Amino acid sequence: SQSEDVEVTVGAGLGYSMEFTGLQEPRLWNGSIRYSVADIVTTAPTPRFTRGPTPPPFSAVVVTSNPTGRTPTASPTSRPTKAVIVTPTVPSQITWPVVYRSLATTFAGGNGSFGNLFNLIAPSGKGGITVTNLDLHTDHPGKDLQVEVWTRNGPFEEGTQSVQCCGWTLLVRTTVVGVARHEPTSIPSNEFPPVNVQPGETRGFFVTFDTDDMRYTNYEENEDLQYAANDDLVQITVGAGVSEYPFRGRIVPNRMWNGRVFYRSPIG
């Protein structure tokens, strides 16, 4: 499938495994891609002209009868003419183009409870990211679910006592409609305020329902998985499960959040 902006290739199938083994080709992915086209905004310098003094009127040579025999001369210019000087104005602010992306962990499920804790890390040396939305995983299609999204400046591991302390801030409290097992359930985009993650920063996230309908995936420490997902602009850690609502410190380690992070990042 393709449009004027993007092409989706025929891919490969993968067995029910967390490892890339047993690929079967060709297999056509069933799904849809939501994307935005980046607008490249440039600011051209505005020239400012500085002119010298206005030159005097031109004086012509007038030839008449010359009884004296002397050669007539032009009247001298009283002031020299200066060149026009062009001084460009440097723009006070340059708007860089922006790239829009999404990064998913998995929607394999296999376990679940009320919620998940995980970290987003923006690597140093990049432009940082702005999180614009999240997709979640539940296996109750058509069910109304109250979802909350909390965040804190710093890793979630430093705030596992309760969301009522440790710098947690409530971002979202809204209702979503469950889609299906192994499918993303989206938070309405107008309900999600953007969250910045600066270069080199780690930001903790806590995503929860008020019922035990959140699906996640068990992770064994011997699998030696550094991140649940990552690209060149953001890293998603494996995280932990939360087995109560409201959250008061009961967590289960090594539970991989099932979901997708939508974000934007400046280019340049």
N, C-alpha and C positions, 0 to 999 in steps of 0.2 A: 504494500500500500504506500502511496506517496501523495504529497501535496507540493506546492511550489516552495515550501520552506523545509520540509523534512521527508526522508524516505525511511520506511520500516522494512528491513530485509526478512526473508524467510530464515528461520533459525533452526534450533535443535531442541529435542526433548530431553528431559532429565528425570531419572527415576526418583523415587521418594527418598532422598538422601541429602545431607548437608554438604556432601562433597561432590565435586564435578567429576563423576564417574558414570560410565554407562550411557554416554550421549547417543541419541538416536536422531539421525538426520535423513531427509529434511523434515522439520515439523513447523507448522505455522502457529505462531503465538496468537491466542485469542485475547484481545484486550483493546483498550483505547489509551491514547497518550494525550494528556492535557499539557499544553505549552503556551508560552507567550513569545512573541518576536521582539527582540531587544531593539529599542530605538537608540541610534547613535546620535548623540547630541554634541555638537561642536560649537564653540564660541569664537568667532573671527575677531581679530583685533580691530578696533575702531581707530582709523588714522586721525591724527590731529595736526593741522597745518599751522606753522609759524612763519609768517612772512616778514621780510625785511621792510625798510622804509620804501615808500612809493618813489620810483625814479622820476627825475625831472622831465619835462617835455623835451622831445627831440629837437635839436637845433640844426636847421638845414644850411647848406652853403648857398649863398645868393651871389650870382655872377652878374656884374653890371659893367658898364664902361669903366675903364681903369686908367684914368689920366696919369696916375703916378707910376704905373708899370709894376706895382707890387702885386704879389700873388695873394689873392683873398684866402682866408682861413675860416674854418668852422668855429663857432663860439664854443669855448670849453665847457664841459659838464661840471657843474658846481659840486655834485656829490657822486661817489661811485655807486653803482647798482649792486645790491647784495643778492645772492642766490636764495631760492626758496628752500627752507629747511623743513623736512617732513619728520615728525617725531611720532612713532606708533604708540598707542596707548595699550599697555599690557592689561588683559582682562583680570579683574579681581578674583574671579572664581571660574574654574573649569569643571564642567560636568562630564564625568567619564561615562562611557556606555556601560550597561549592566547586563550580566548573564543570569538567566533564570534556569534553575535546575530542580530536580528532586532526587532523593536517595532513599531506597527501601532496604530494610533488613531482610525479613522473610514474612510470609503469611502461612507458614507450615503448621502453626498451632501445636497441638499435642498436649497442652496443659493450659492452665489458666486460673484466674482468681479475680480480685477486684481491680488491680492496677499494676503499673510498672514504674520503676525508677531507672533512669539512664542518664548518661552525660553526652553532650555535644561539645566537640573540641574543634576549634578553628586553628589550624597550624600557623606557626609564626612564618613570616616572610610572604604571606598571601594577603588578600584584601579583606579578610573577615567575611562574615555572612550575616544576612538578615533572614530569620526564620519567618515565613509567611503563613504556614499552615501545617497540619499533621493529618495523616490518615491512620486509622486504628483497625483492630481486628476483633470481631465478635462472631459468634456462630448462631445468632438469633435473628434471622431475616424478618424484617417488618416490625421488630420490637422497638418501642420508644425507650431510649436509654439516656439517663442524665450523665454527662461527662464533665470532668473537671481537668484542667491543665494548670499545673503550678510550675514555677521556675525559681532558681536561686543563682546568685553570682558565686560560682565555685562548684566543686563536685558534689553530687548528691550524698556521697559517703559521709560528708561533714554535717548532714542535716537529717539523720534517720530517726531522730527522737519523735518528731511531730512536724506537721506543716504549720503549726501555730508558733513555731520558734525558728531559729536558725536561718533567718533571712528569706524564707519562702514567700513568694508573691503569687496570688491567684491571677491567672491570665484569662481563663475561659471557664464559664459555667453555663452550659447550654444543653439542649436536647438534640440527639441525633437518632436517625432511624437505622437500625442494623441492616446490613446488606446480606451477607451469607458467609459461611465458612470458607476460608482461603481467599476471601475477597476484601478489598479495602472499604471501610466505612469512613466517610469524610466528615470533617467538621465544617460547618458553613463558613465560607471565607470571610464574610462580614462580621463573624463573631470572634475572629482570631486577630489580636493586635500584634503587629510586627515586633520581633525580639532580636536585638543585635547581639552577636557573638564576635568580639574583637579578636584580631590576630593574636595567637598565643593564649587565648582565654578558654577556660573550661566552664561550661554552664550546665547545671543540673536541671533535669526535668522529671516531673511526676505526673503521670497520666492515669486517671482512675474513673471507673463507673461507680455508682452508688449500689450496684449489685455485682455479683461475682461472674460477670459475663465478658471480662477481658481475656482474650486468648494470647498466650505467649508460648515460648519454646524452651524446653530444658536444655541447658548447656553443661557439658561435663568439662571439668578443668583440664583433663588430659587431652582434650581436643586441641589445645594450644592455639586458640583463636584470640588474636589481639583485639579485634573490633568486630562488632556485629555487622557493620558495613562502613566503608570509607571511600572517599575519592580524594582529589588533590586539594579540595577546599574545606572539607568537613569530615570528622570521624565520629561514629556512633558507637559508644561502648556497649558491652553486653548487658550490664545492669542487674536488677533484682526484681523479684515479684513482691507484691503487697497483698497480704491476705486478710485485710479488714477495711472497713469504711465506717467512720472517718479514720484516716491514717494516724496511728498512735505508736508506731515503732515496730510493728510486727512485719518483718521482711523475710523473704526467702532468697538467698543469694543464687547467682548463676541462672537467672531466668531472662531469656532474650526477648526484649520488646518486639512485638510484631507490628510493623507500621512503616510509614513513609514520611520523610521530612521534605517539605517544599521550602526552597530558599532562593535568595538572590545574592549576587556578589558583584562588586565593581570590577571592571576590566581595566588594567593599567596600573 
